Amino acid sequence: MSKHLTREISRLEARLLQLARMVESSFSQAVEALLRRDVDLARSVIRQDLLIDSMEVDVEQEGLRLLALHQPVAIDLRSIVTVLKANSDLERIGDLLVNIAERTTEMTGEDFRSIRAVVRELARVVEGMIEGAMGALVNQDRETAGCVLLAYREVDSLGQTLYDEFKRLAVVRPEVTEELMRWLSGARNLERIAGHATNIAEDVIYMCEGTIVRHKRASA
């Protein structure tokens, strides 16, 4: 890798990290808005998505410029491709956070303590997956990326726990089913976000090893 290209890739990664920090901030706000049913905070998350979208476009354009200008190979190529794919996943996470915020603005304020407790724990795990995936990318850390893949099992388990509680409450309190659906929608979006964090981790492994591990999470 030439020193010039090394600097260019480092700058590209720095821009991606800036995007990641914006997404992580929106994540925290969206979860807080959901748990507190804070409509004003939810609307702030929706507004911030415009900045996330703009930065995603900037990173993509810069990555494509590097591909066209330098025609990189081997680890250089894998590094740029990984940044571009992570960039897309981060933008999609932003969209899913908007979905959570929109459901929050529709809530009536009904309190479901058991549901909130599971959603809080689910959000904690997913947030850790995002941070882990981005840290693995920056440090080219295959081990941390593998841990992110394994964490998805906990997401699956918490998702099932939440669905079971949803069914129980829907039976005993059918009059609040619509409100329960809003909580379930928020949780499902968190699960999808975990999927995007997993995508990033898989791409980090590809960057480090040149091995595609998609569909092989159980062996990560």
N, CA and C atoms as a LAMMPS dump frame, in Angstrom:
ITEM: TIMESTEP
0
ITEM: NUMBER OF ATOMS
660
ITEM: BOX BOUNDS ff ff ff
-5.0000000000000000e+02 5.0000000000000000e+02
-5.0000000000000000e+02 5.0000000000000000e+02
-5.0000000000000000e+02 5.0000000000000000e+02
ITEM: ATOMS id mol type element x y z
1 1 1 N 0.844 -1.19 0
2 1 2 C 0 0 0
3 1 3 C 0.885 1.249 0
4 2 1 N 0.693 2.155 -0.944
5 2 2 C 1.468 3.384 -0.991
6 2 3 C 1.091 4.268 0.199
7 3 1 N 2.05 5.131 0.579
8 3 2 C 1.772 6.015 1.709
9 3 3 C 0.593 6.934 1.406
10 4 1 N 0.501 7.352 0.164
11 4 2 C -0.605 8.247 -0.21
12 4 3 C -1.947 7.542 -0.061
13 5 1 N -2.034 6.317 -0.558
14 5 2 C -3.289 5.583 -0.452
15 5 3 C -3.6 5.255 1.005
16 6 1 N -2.562 4.958 1.773
17 6 2 C -2.755 4.698 3.205
18 6 3 C -3.409 5.897 3.886
19 7 1 N -2.914 7.09 3.576
20 7 2 C -3.491 8.305 4.159
21 7 3 C -4.934 8.499 3.692
22 8 1 N -5.173 8.231 2.423
23 8 2 C -6.525 8.393 1.859
24 8 3 C -7.507 7.447 2.54
25 9 1 N -7.105 6.212 2.737
26 9 2 C -7.988 5.236 3.387
27 9 3 C -8.216 5.619 4.844
28 10 1 N -7.177 6.118 5.497
29 10 2 C -7.328 6.561 6.893
30 10 3 C -8.332 7.703 6.99
31 11 1 N -8.272 8.617 6.048
32 11 2 C -9.233 9.73 6.044
33 11 3 C -10.647 9.223 5.784
34 12 1 N -10.75 8.253 4.887
35 12 2 C -12.064 7.677 4.597
36 12 3 C -12.634 6.999 5.836
37 13 1 N -11.796 6.259 6.534
38 13 2 C -12.246 5.596 7.767
39 13 3 C -12.637 6.616 8.828
40 14 1 N -11.916 7.735 8.885
41 14 2 C -12.247 8.783 9.857
42 14 3 C -13.623 9.374 9.568
43 15 1 N -13.938 9.539 8.304
44 15 2 C -15.26 10.059 7.937
45 15 3 C -16.35 9.038 8.283
46 16 1 N -16.027 7.77 8.08
47 16 2 C -16.986 6.731 8.448
48 16 3 C -17.232 6.733 9.952
49 17 1 N -16.176 6.918 10.725
50 17 2 C -16.324 6.966 12.183
51 17 3 C -17.167 8.162 12.618
52 18 1 N -17.017 9.264 11.915
53 18 2 C -17.854 10.425 12.22
54 18 3 C -19.324 10.092 11.992
55 19 1 N -19.592 9.386 10.899
56 19 2 C -20.961 8.94 10.635
57 19 3 C -21.427 7.987 11.727
58 20 1 N -20.554 7.062 12.121
59 20 2 C -20.909 6.095 13.156
60 20 3 C -21.262 6.789 14.461
61 21 1 N -20.5 7.821 14.808
62 21 2 C -20.796 8.552 16.047
63 21 3 C -22.165 9.228 15.982
64 22 1 N -22.51 9.747 14.821
65 22 2 C -23.831 10.349 14.649
66 22 3 C -24.921 9.302 14.807
67 23 1 N -24.705 8.147 14.215
68 23 2 C -25.696 7.073 14.305
69 23 3 C -25.824 6.58 15.744
70 24 1 N -24.684 6.437 16.429
71 24 2 C -24.72 5.987 17.819
72 24 3 C -25.446 6.991 18.703
73 25 1 N -25.262 8.283 18.433
74 25 2 C -25.974 9.313 19.185
75 25 3 C -27.477 9.219 18.934
76 26 1 N -27.851 9.048 17.673
77 26 2 C -29.271 8.906 17.341
78 26 3 C -29.853 7.647 17.959
79 27 1 N -29.041 6.588 18.014
80 27 2 C -29.502 5.346 18.633
81 27 3 C -29.868 5.59 20.096
82 28 1 N -28.958 6.215 20.825
83 28 2 C -29.214 6.482 22.245
84 28 3 C -30.466 7.328 22.426
85 29 1 N -30.628 8.326 21.582
86 29 2 C -31.791 9.206 21.693
87 29 3 C -33.082 8.477 21.329
88 30 1 N -33.026 7.658 20.298
89 30 2 C -34.228 6.933 19.879
90 30 3 C -34.682 5.95 20.958
91 31 1 N -33.72 5.271 21.582
92 31 2 C -34.06 4.324 22.646
93 31 3 C -34.615 5.059 23.857
94 32 1 N -33.961 6.167 24.225
95 32 2 C -34.455 6.952 25.357
96 32 3 C -35.862 7.475 25.081
97 33 1 N -36.084 7.947 23.856
98 33 2 C -37.409 8.452 23.497
99 33 3 C -38.457 7.35 23.605
100 34 1 N -38.101 6.162 23.14
101 34 2 C -39.035 5.035 23.198
102 34 3 C -39.356 4.654 24.64
103 35 1 N -38.328 4.509 25.444
104 35 2 C -38.536 4.057 26.826
105 35 3 C -39.289 5.093 27.659
106 36 1 N -39.088 6.38 27.348
107 36 2 C -39.754 7.454 28.099
108 36 3 C -41.011 7.963 27.399
109 37 1 N -41.254 7.443 26.176
110 37 2 C -42.349 7.938 25.323
111 37 3 C -42.235 9.455 25.166
112 38 1 N -41.005 9.886 24.817
113 38 2 C -40.676 11.3 24.689
114 38 3 C -40.828 11.71 23.22
115 39 1 N -41.937 12.341 22.897
116 39 2 C -42.241 12.684 21.509
117 39 3 C -41.266 13.717 20.958
118 40 1 N -40.895 14.723 21.752
119 40 2 C -39.976 15.757 21.283
120 40 3 C -38.617 15.159 20.917
121 41 1 N -38.124 14.264 21.753
122 41 2 C -36.843 13.626 21.474
123 41 3 C -36.942 12.736 20.237
124 42 1 N -38.066 12.064 20.09
125 42 2 C -38.281 11.225 18.911
126 42 3 C -38.244 12.059 17.636
127 43 1 N -38.855 13.225 17.674
128 43 2 C -38.848 14.095 16.495
129 43 3 C -37.439 14.609 16.189
130 44 1 N -36.629 14.786 17.216
131 44 2 C -35.243 15.197 17.011
132 44 3 C -34.474 14.115 16.259
133 45 1 N -34.729 12.857 16.595
134 45 2 C -34.093 11.727 15.895
135 45 3 C -34.472 11.743 14.417
136 46 1 N -35.722 12.012 14.151
137 46 2 C -36.195 12.054 12.761
138 46 3 C -35.479 13.149 11.985
139 47 1 N -35.323 14.314 12.606
140 47 2 C -34.638 15.425 11.933
141 47 3 C -33.162 15.101 11.676
142 48 1 N -32.52 14.45 12.626
143 48 2 C -31.098 14.149 12.503
144 48 3 C -30.811 13.185 11.35
145 49 1 N -31.814 12.44 10.93
146 49 2 C -31.57 11.472 9.859
147 49 3 C -31.157 12.154 8.566
148 50 1 N -31.561 13.386 8.367
149 50 2 C -31.145 14.112 7.17
150 50 3 C -29.627 14.299 7.142
151 51 1 N -29.027 14.561 8.293
152 51 2 C -27.576 14.707 8.373
153 51 3 C -26.883 13.375 8.133
154 52 1 N -27.458 12.311 8.669
155 52 2 C -26.891 10.976 8.462
156 52 3 C -26.912 10.616 6.979
157 53 1 N -28.021 10.888 6.327
158 53 2 C -28.133 10.599 4.896
159 53 3 C -27.094 11.374 4.093
160 54 1 N -26.911 12.642 4.434
161 54 2 C -25.959 13.483 3.71
162 54 3 C -24.536 12.971 3.879
163 55 1 N -24.187 12.611 5.097
164 55 2 C -22.832 12.126 5.329
165 55 3 C -22.604 10.777 4.666
166 56 1 N -23.621 9.938 4.64
167 56 2 C -23.496 8.634 3.967
168 56 3 C -23.163 8.82 2.496
169 57 1 N -23.794 9.783 1.86
170 57 2 C -23.517 10.067 0.452
171 57 3 C -22.077 10.541 0.284
172 58 1 N -21.61 11.394 1.175
173 58 2 C -20.233 11.901 1.094
174 58 3 C -19.218 10.765 1.197
175 59 1 N -19.428 9.873 2.151
176 59 2 C -18.496 8.753 2.332
177 59 3 C -18.505 7.845 1.105
178 60 1 N -19.693 7.582 0.578
179 60 2 C -19.775 6.721 -0.614
180 60 3 C -19.041 7.35 -1.794
181 61 1 N -19.251 8.621 -2.005
182 61 2 C -18.588 9.287 -3.122
183 61 3 C -17.073 9.245 -2.977
184 62 1 N -16.576 9.457 -1.764
185 62 2 C -15.134 9.427 -1.541
186 62 3 C -14.582 8.015 -1.739
187 63 1 N -15.284 7.019 -1.259
188 63 2 C -14.838 5.639 -1.435
189 63 3 C -14.788 5.234 -2.893
190 64 1 N -15.804 5.625 -3.638
191 64 2 C -15.819 5.314 -5.065
192 64 3 C -14.702 6.046 -5.8
193 65 1 N -14.412 7.268 -5.361
194 65 2 C -13.312 8.017 -5.972
195 65 3 C -11.985 7.289 -5.785
196 66 1 N -11.771 6.757 -4.567
197 66 2 C -10.529 6.03 -4.307
198 66 3 C -10.432 4.764 -5.157
199 67 1 N -11.551 4.076 -5.314
200 67 2 C -11.539 2.875 -6.146
201 67 3 C -11.181 3.209 -7.59
202 68 1 N -11.766 4.285 -8.111
203 68 2 C -11.528 4.652 -9.506
204 68 3 C -10.123 5.201 -9.72
205 69 1 N -9.634 5.972 -8.75
206 69 2 C -8.354 6.654 -8.912
207 69 3 C -7.167 5.719 -8.708
208 70 1 N -7.252 4.855 -7.701
209 70 2 C -6.097 4.036 -7.329
210 70 3 C -6.188 2.579 -7.805
211 71 1 N -7.389 2.125 -8.156
212 71 2 C -7.587 0.738 -8.565
213 71 3 C -6.862 -0.222 -7.598
214 72 1 N -7.206 -0.16 -6.314
215 72 2 C -6.483 -0.939 -5.299
216 72 3 C -6.729 -2.443 -5.444
217 73 1 N -5.839 -3.22 -4.847
218 73 2 C -5.973 -4.68 -4.841
219 73 3 C -5.759 -5.181 -3.42
220 74 1 N -6.044 -6.466 -3.215
221 74 2 C -5.794 -7.154 -1.948
222 74 3 C -6.403 -6.399 -0.763
223 75 1 N -5.612 -6.193 0.308
224 75 2 C -6.138 -5.602 1.541
225 75 3 C -6.619 -4.179 1.312
226 76 1 N -5.978 -3.428 0.395
227 76 2 C -6.431 -2.074 0.108
228 76 3 C -7.856 -2.093 -0.421
229 77 1 N -8.082 -2.978 -1.373
230 77 2 C -9.411 -3.095 -1.974
231 77 3 C -10.429 -3.536 -0.936
232 78 1 N -10.068 -4.538 -0.146
233 78 2 C -11.009 -5.044 0.865
234 78 3 C -11.328 -3.969 1.898
235 79 1 N -10.347 -3.151 2.249
236 79 2 C -10.573 -2.089 3.235
237 79 3 C -11.586 -1.073 2.721
238 80 1 N -11.415 -0.641 1.484
239 80 2 C -12.33 0.358 0.928
240 80 3 C -13.724 -0.231 0.747
241 81 1 N -13.801 -1.458 0.252
242 81 2 C -15.102 -2.109 0.069
243 81 3 C -15.807 -2.265 1.411
244 82 1 N -15.052 -2.64 2.436
245 82 2 C -15.649 -2.796 3.771
246 82 3 C -16.197 -1.474 4.286
247 83 1 N -15.468 -0.394 4.08
248 83 2 C -15.953 0.928 4.491
249 83 3 C -17.242 1.272 3.752
250 84 1 N -17.274 1.021 2.451
251 84 2 C -18.476 1.334 1.673
252 84 3 C -19.678 0.529 2.143
253 85 1 N -19.465 -0.737 2.446
254 85 2 C -20.578 -1.562 2.898
255 85 3 C -21.025 -1.171 4.304
256 86 1 N -20.065 -0.864 5.177
257 86 2 C -20.419 -0.404 6.521
258 86 3 C -21.162 0.913 6.452
259 87 1 N -20.754 1.768 5.546
260 87 2 C -21.406 3.056 5.329
261 87 3 C -22.889 2.856 5.004
262 88 1 N -23.161 1.905 4.121
263 88 2 C -24.55 1.6 3.756
264 88 3 C -25.327 1.043 4.944
265 89 1 N -24.691 0.171 5.725
266 89 2 C -25.362 -0.401 6.896
267 89 3 C -25.673 0.675 7.934
268 90 1 N -24.754 1.612 8.133
269 90 2 C -24.994 2.69 9.092
270 90 3 C -26.161 3.57 8.656
271 91 1 N -26.227 3.844 7.359
272 91 2 C -27.348 4.65 6.856
273 91 3 C -28.663 3.925 7.079
274 92 1 N -28.659 2.607 6.868
275 92 2 C -29.881 1.833 7.066
276 92 3 C -30.262 1.802 8.549
277 93 1 N -29.268 1.746 9.424
278 93 2 C -29.553 1.819 10.858
279 93 3 C -30.248 3.133 11.174
280 94 1 N -29.768 4.212 10.566
281 94 2 C -30.425 5.504 10.756
282 94 3 C -31.883 5.467 10.354
283 95 1 N -32.185 4.818 9.232
284 95 2 C -33.577 4.695 8.784
285 95 3 C -34.419 3.926 9.801
286 96 1 N -33.842 2.866 10.362
287 96 2 C -34.572 2.057 11.344
288 96 3 C -34.798 2.839 12.638
289 97 1 N -33.859 3.706 12.98
290 97 2 C -34.047 4.573 14.153
291 97 3 C -35.195 5.555 13.922
292 98 1 N -35.328 6.015 12.689
293 98 2 C -36.474 6.86 12.347
294 98 3 C -37.772 6.083 12.537
295 99 1 N -37.78 4.816 12.141
296 99 2 C -38.969 3.983 12.334
297 99 3 C -39.345 3.906 13.811
298 100 1 N -38.327 3.693 14.659
299 100 2 C -38.582 3.631 16.1
300 100 3 C -39.14 4.964 16.595
301 101 1 N -38.549 6.06 16.146
302 101 2 C -39.001 7.385 16.571
303 101 3 C -40.439 7.639 16.127
304 102 1 N -40.758 7.228 14.91
305 102 2 C -42.127 7.433 14.416
306 102 3 C -43.14 6.644 15.232
307 103 1 N -42.788 5.41 15.607
308 103 2 C -43.705 4.636 16.46
309 103 3 C -43.861 5.322 17.812
310 104 1 N -42.784 5.921 18.304
311 104 2 C -42.834 6.598 19.599
312 104 3 C -43.818 7.762 19.573
313 105 1 N -43.835 8.498 18.464
314 105 2 C -44.733 9.652 18.375
315 105 3 C -46.198 9.234 18.356
316 106 1 N -46.466 7.962 18.079
317 106 2 C -47.842 7.465 18.013
318 106 3 C -48.318 6.867 19.343
319 107 1 N -47.425 6.767 20.326
320 107 2 C -47.77 6.076 21.568
321 107 3 C -48.714 6.908 22.429
322 108 1 N -49.523 6.199 23.202
323 108 2 C -50.521 6.845 24.055
324 108 3 C -50.006 7.091 25.462
325 109 1 N -48.867 6.493 25.817
326 109 2 C -48.338 6.651 27.162
327 109 3 C -48.654 5.489 28.078
328 110 1 N -49.3 4.443 27.563
329 110 2 C -49.579 3.243 28.349
330 110 3 C -48.263 2.628 28.803
331 111 1 N -48.181 2.272 30.081
332 111 2 C -46.936 1.766 30.645
333 111 3 C -46.964 0.24 30.72
334 112 1 N -45.981 -0.399 30.068
335 112 2 C -45.823 -1.855 30.128
336 112 3 C -44.436 -2.132 30.692
337 113 1 N -44.361 -2.27 32.011
338 113 2 C -43.05 -2.392 32.648
339 113 3 C -42.282 -3.612 32.168
340 114 1 N -42.963 -4.736 32.008
341 114 2 C -42.273 -5.959 31.589
342 114 3 C -41.731 -5.819 30.172
343 115 1 N -42.497 -5.173 29.31
344 115 2 C -42.049 -4.952 27.931
345 115 3 C -40.862 -3.993 27.918
346 116 1 N -40.973 -2.897 28.662
347 116 2 C -39.897 -1.898 28.687
348 116 3 C -38.588 -2.505 29.182
349 117 1 N -38.674 -3.391 30.172
350 117 2 C -37.463 -4.002 30.731
351 117 3 C -36.731 -4.824 29.677
352 118 1 N -37.472 -5.574 28.881
353 118 2 C -36.842 -6.398 27.839
354 118 3 C -36.29 -5.511 26.731
355 119 1 N -37.043 -4.493 26.347
356 119 2 C -36.584 -3.582 25.295
357 119 3 C -35.308 -2.866 25.74
358 120 1 N -35.256 -2.472 26.989
359 120 2 C -34.05 -1.805 27.509
360 120 3 C -32.83 -2.717 27.39
361 121 1 N -33.009 -3.984 27.771
362 121 2 C -31.892 -4.928 27.689
363 121 3 C -31.524 -5.222 26.24
364 122 1 N -32.522 -5.341 25.386
365 122 2 C -32.268 -5.564 23.96
366 122 3 C -31.465 -4.399 23.383
367 123 1 N -31.851 -3.186 23.726
368 123 2 C -31.146 -2.005 23.228
369 123 3 C -29.702 -1.993 23.715
370 124 1 N -29.483 -2.409 24.953
371 124 2 C -28.113 -2.453 25.495
372 124 3 C -27.236 -3.404 24.68
373 125 1 N -27.776 -4.568 24.367
374 125 2 C -27.005 -5.553 23.603
375 125 3 C -26.726 -5.043 22.19
376 126 1 N -27.743 -4.475 21.571
377 126 2 C -27.591 -3.996 20.194
378 126 3 C -26.604 -2.838 20.133
379 127 1 N -26.673 -1.935 21.096
380 127 2 C -25.727 -0.822 21.128
381 127 3 C -24.296 -1.335 21.227
382 128 1 N -24.1 -2.361 22.061
383 128 2 C -22.774 -2.963 22.188
384 128 3 C -22.311 -3.598 20.896
385 129 1 N -23.246 -4.169 20.13
386 129 2 C -22.89 -4.775 18.848
387 129 3 C -22.425 -3.719 17.854
388 130 1 N -23.119 -2.582 17.825
389 130 2 C -22.711 -1.497 16.915
390 130 3 C -21.322 -1.005 17.271
391 131 1 N -21.101 -0.734 18.554
392 131 2 C -19.796 -0.237 19
393 131 3 C -18.708 -1.265 18.73
394 132 1 N -19.009 -2.534 18.979
395 132 2 C -18.032 -3.592 18.747
396 132 3 C -17.683 -3.736 17.284
397 133 1 N -18.703 -3.666 16.432
398 133 2 C -18.468 -3.812 14.995
399 133 3 C -17.609 -2.672 14.462
400 134 1 N -17.891 -1.444 14.903
401 134 2 C -17.106 -0.308 14.419
402 134 3 C -15.685 -0.344 14.985
403 135 1 N -15.54 -0.746 16.234
404 135 2 C -14.203 -0.88 16.802
405 135 3 C -13.396 -1.936 16.075
406 136 1 N -14.053 -3.033 15.723
407 136 2 C -13.373 -4.099 14.983
408 136 3 C -12.925 -3.607 13.621
409 137 1 N -13.748 -2.771 12.989
410 137 2 C -13.395 -2.257 11.666
411 137 3 C -12.159 -1.36 11.751
412 138 1 N -12.178 -0.446 12.69
413 138 2 C -11.068 0.505 12.81
414 138 3 C -9.761 -0.21 13.15
415 139 1 N -9.845 -1.206 14.037
416 139 2 C -8.644 -1.898 14.506
417 139 3 C -8.323 -3.16 13.709
418 140 1 N -9.137 -3.436 12.68
419 140 2 C -8.979 -4.662 11.9
420 140 3 C -8.877 -5.864 12.843
421 141 1 N -9.853 -5.949 13.734
422 141 2 C -9.849 -6.921 14.836
423 141 3 C -10.844 -8.034 14.547
424 142 1 N -10.34 -9.133 14.057
425 142 2 C -11.203 -10.261 13.701
426 142 3 C -11.878 -10.865 14.934
427 143 1 N -11.183 -10.907 16.075
428 143 2 C -11.736 -11.522 17.281
429 143 3 C -12.964 -10.753 17.775
430 144 1 N -12.86 -9.437 17.814
431 144 2 C -13.998 -8.633 18.245
432 144 3 C -15.159 -8.775 17.272
433 145 1 N -14.853 -8.822 15.978
434 145 2 C -15.909 -9.026 14.984
435 145 3 C -16.638 -10.339 15.233
436 146 1 N -15.885 -11.381 15.58
437 146 2 C -16.507 -12.667 15.883
438 146 3 C -17.418 -12.6 17.096
439 147 1 N -17.02 -11.808 18.088
440 147 2 C -17.861 -11.638 19.287
441 147 3 C -19.184 -10.962 18.94
442 148 1 N -19.137 -10.028 17.997
443 148 2 C -20.36 -9.359 17.557
444 148 3 C -21.313 -10.378 16.934
445 149 1 N -20.768 -11.284 16.131
446 149 2 C -21.617 -12.307 15.516
447 149 3 C -22.277 -13.175 16.58
448 150 1 N -21.516 -13.546 17.587
449 150 2 C -22.059 -14.392 18.644
450 150 3 C -23.132 -13.67 19.461
451 151 1 N -22.998 -12.348 19.595
452 151 2 C -23.959 -11.574 20.383
453 151 3 C -25.356 -11.623 19.785
454 152 1 N -25.442 -11.931 18.5
455 152 2 C -26.763 -11.978 17.872
456 152 3 C -27.644 -13.063 18.491
457 153 1 N -27.016 -14.073 19.07
458 153 2 C -27.799 -15.122 19.738
459 153 3 C -28.607 -14.538 20.893
460 154 1 N -27.996 -13.61 21.624
461 154 2 C -28.707 -12.974 22.733
462 154 3 C -29.845 -12.109 22.218
463 155 1 N -29.637 -11.469 21.08
464 155 2 C -30.706 -10.685 20.461
465 155 3 C -31.881 -11.586 20.119
466 156 1 N -31.591 -12.738 19.55
467 156 2 C -32.648 -13.702 19.227
468 156 3 C -33.425 -14.118 20.474
469 157 1 N -32.696 -14.409 21.542
470 157 2 C -33.318 -14.854 22.783
471 157 3 C -34.209 -13.768 23.383
472 158 1 N -33.706 -12.542 23.414
473 158 2 C -34.493 -11.433 23.955
474 158 3 C -35.706 -11.142 23.075
475 159 1 N -35.553 -11.282 21.769
476 159 2 C -36.681 -11.086 20.872
477 159 3 C -37.791 -12.083 21.136
478 160 1 N -37.416 -13.331 21.393
479 160 2 C -38.418 -14.352 21.698
480 160 3 C -39.093 -14.077 23.038
481 161 1 N -38.304 -13.656 24.028
482 161 2 C -38.866 -13.305 25.338
483 161 3 C -39.891 -12.182 25.192
484 162 1 N -39.543 -11.189 24.398
485 162 2 C -40.438 -10.062 24.184
486 162 3 C -41.729 -10.503 23.501
487 163 1 N -41.603 -11.347 22.49
488 163 2 C -42.785 -11.798 21.761
489 163 3 C -43.697 -12.62 22.671
490 164 1 N -43.106 -13.449 23.521
491 164 2 C -43.902 -14.243 24.46
492 164 3 C -44.672 -13.34 25.418
493 165 1 N -44.019 -12.281 25.899
494 165 2 C -44.684 -11.346 26.815
495 165 3 C -45.766 -10.56 26.084
496 166 1 N -45.501 -10.219 24.848
497 166 2 C -46.501 -9.534 24.03
498 166 3 C -47.763 -10.389 23.912
499 167 1 N -47.61 -11.657 23.604
500 167 2 C -48.765 -12.554 23.462
501 167 3 C -49.523 -12.677 24.779
502 168 1 N -48.778 -12.752 25.889
503 168 2 C -49.436 -12.878 27.193
504 168 3 C -50.282 -11.644 27.493
505 169 1 N -49.709 -10.471 27.287
506 169 2 C -50.431 -9.241 27.586
507 169 3 C -51.607 -9.028 26.633
508 170 1 N -51.431 -9.425 25.385
509 170 2 C -52.507 -9.264 24.406
510 170 3 C -53.724 -10.102 24.773
511 171 1 N -53.492 -11.224 25.446
512 171 2 C -54.596 -12.09 25.871
513 171 3 C -55.312 -11.506 27.079
514 172 1 N -54.539 -11.054 28.068
515 172 2 C -55.159 -10.569 29.305
516 172 3 C -55.657 -9.134 29.186
517 173 1 N -55.084 -8.372 28.23
518 173 2 C -55.508 -6.981 28.05
519 173 3 C -55.68 -6.68 26.556
520 174 1 N -56.651 -7.275 25.934
521 174 2 C -56.814 -7.1 24.483
522 174 3 C -57.07 -5.658 24.068
523 175 1 N -57.536 -4.825 24.991
524 175 2 C -57.844 -3.436 24.65
525 175 3 C -56.582 -2.605 24.378
526 176 1 N -55.414 -3.113 24.773
527 176 2 C -54.168 -2.37 24.554
528 176 3 C -53.299 -3.017 23.47
529 177 1 N -53.881 -3.9 22.693
530 177 2 C -53.1 -4.608 21.673
531 177 3 C -52.435 -3.654 20.686
532 178 1 N -53.155 -2.6 20.287
533 178 2 C -52.59 -1.657 19.317
534 178 3 C -51.35 -0.97 19.876
535 179 1 N -51.404 -0.581 21.152
536 179 2 C -50.247 0.049 21.774
537 179 3 C -49.104 -0.957 21.919
538 180 1 N -49.44 -2.19 22.243
539 180 2 C -48.419 -3.227 22.326
540 180 3 C -47.711 -3.418 20.984
541 181 1 N -48.471 -3.308 19.916
542 181 2 C -47.893 -3.468 18.585
543 181 3 C -46.846 -2.404 18.305
544 182 1 N -47.047 -1.201 18.843
545 182 2 C -46.057 -0.135 18.645
546 182 3 C -44.753 -0.493 19.356
547 183 1 N -44.862 -1.045 20.567
548 183 2 C -43.667 -1.484 21.284
549 183 3 C -42.981 -2.627 20.538
550 184 1 N -43.789 -3.549 20.046
551 184 2 C -43.22 -4.684 19.32
552 184 3 C -42.518 -4.218 18.055
553 185 1 N -43.092 -3.234 17.376
554 185 2 C -42.469 -2.675 16.183
555 185 3 C -41.117 -2.057 16.527
556 186 1 N -41.054 -1.323 17.624
557 186 2 C -39.794 -0.733 18.045
558 186 3 C -38.737 -1.796 18.298
559 187 1 N -39.144 -2.874 18.967
560 187 2 C -38.209 -3.952 19.267
561 187 3 C -37.746 -4.664 18.002
562 188 1 N -38.659 -4.86 17.077
563 188 2 C -38.296 -5.519 15.818
564 188 3 C -37.278 -4.679 15.052
565 189 1 N -37.423 -3.366 15.126
566 189 2 C -36.44 -2.5 14.469
567 189 3 C -35.08 -2.605 15.151
568 190 1 N -35.062 -2.772 16.457
569 190 2 C -33.799 -2.996 17.155
570 190 3 C -33.141 -4.292 16.684
571 191 1 N -33.951 -5.331 16.493
572 191 2 C -33.407 -6.594 15.989
573 191 3 C -32.817 -6.416 14.59
574 192 1 N -33.477 -5.641 13.766
575 192 2 C -32.947 -5.387 12.413
576 192 3 C -31.642 -4.6 12.477
577 193 1 N -31.565 -3.673 13.416
578 193 2 C -30.315 -2.932 13.601
579 193 3 C -29.189 -3.884 13.982
580 194 1 N -29.497 -4.842 14.854
581 194 2 C -28.499 -5.856 15.221
582 194 3 C -28.029 -6.617 13.988
583 195 1 N -28.943 -6.86 13.06
584 195 2 C -28.572 -7.527 11.819
585 195 3 C -27.575 -6.721 11.014
586 196 1 N -27.742 -5.404 11.002
587 196 2 C -26.804 -4.553 10.265
588 196 3 C -25.446 -4.492 10.963
589 197 1 N -25.447 -4.504 12.302
590 197 2 C -24.178 -4.567 13.025
591 197 3 C -23.457 -5.869 12.703
592 198 1 N -24.23 -6.937 12.573
593 198 2 C -23.661 -8.23 12.199
594 198 3 C -23.07 -8.177 10.801
595 199 1 N -23.764 -7.511 9.886
596 199 2 C -23.228 -7.359 8.53
597 199 3 C -21.853 -6.702 8.549
598 200 1 N -21.729 -5.637 9.348
599 200 2 C -20.453 -4.925 9.439
600 200 3 C -19.368 -5.858 9.977
601 201 1 N -19.712 -6.619 11.017
602 201 2 C -18.734 -7.543 11.601
603 201 3 C -18.303 -8.596 10.582
604 202 1 N -19.246 -9.107 9.815
605 202 2 C -18.903 -10.081 8.781
606 202 3 C -17.955 -9.48 7.747
607 203 1 N -18.2 -8.236 7.39
608 203 2 C -17.345 -7.581 6.401
609 203 3 C -15.954 -7.291 6.968
610 204 1 N -15.864 -7.066 8.278
611 204 2 C -14.555 -6.88 8.912
612 204 3 C -13.745 -8.171 8.801
613 205 1 N -14.405 -9.296 9.023
614 205 2 C -13.709 -10.581 8.889
615 205 3 C -13.232 -10.778 7.454
616 206 1 N -14.071 -10.384 6.509
617 206 2 C -13.655 -10.448 5.102
618 206 3 C -12.445 -9.555 4.86
619 207 1 N -12.466 -8.35 5.424
620 207 2 C -11.351 -7.428 5.255
621 207 3 C -10.067 -8.028 5.814
622 208 1 N -10.167 -8.651 6.993
623 208 2 C -8.972 -9.171 7.659
624 208 3 C -8.439 -10.446 7.006
625 209 1 N -9.352 -11.314 6.567
626 209 2 C -8.943 -12.645 6.131
627 209 3 C -9.208 -12.932 4.66
628 210 1 N -10.023 -12.097 4.026
629 210 2 C -10.408 -12.398 2.661
630 210 3 C -11.398 -13.535 2.583
631 211 1 N -12.054 -13.833 3.714
632 211 2 C -12.997 -14.947 3.8
633 211 3 C -14.412 -14.423 3.993
634 212 1 N -15.335 -14.9 3.194
635 212 2 C -16.737 -14.508 3.333
636 212 3 C -17.408 -15.447 4.326
637 213 1 N -17.895 -14.889 5.435
638 213 2 C -18.499 -15.725 6.486
639 213 3 C -20.005 -15.56 6.546
640 214 1 N -20.574 -14.825 5.613
641 214 2 C -22.017 -14.66 5.6
642 214 3 C -22.693 -16.024 5.552
643 215 1 N -23.769 -16.175 6.329
644 215 2 C -24.518 -17.428 6.449
645 215 3 C -23.766 -18.486 7.26
646 216 1 N -22.646 -18.093 7.897
647 216 2 C -21.883 -19.054 8.691
648 216 3 C -21.674 -18.507 10.094
649 217 1 N -22.65 -17.799 10.63
650 217 2 C -22.476 -17.109 11.915
651 217 3 C -22.215 -18.063 13.057
652 218 1 N -22.786 -19.24 12.98
653 218 2 C -22.651 -20.175 14.086
654 218 3 C -21.202 -20.611 14.286
655 219 1 N -20.391 -20.522 13.235
656 219 2 C -19.001 -20.966 13.353
657 219 3 C -18.042 -19.825 13.594
658 220 1 N -18.596 -18.58 13.705
659 220 2 C -17.712 -17.41 13.865
660 220 3 C -17.005 -17.439 15.212
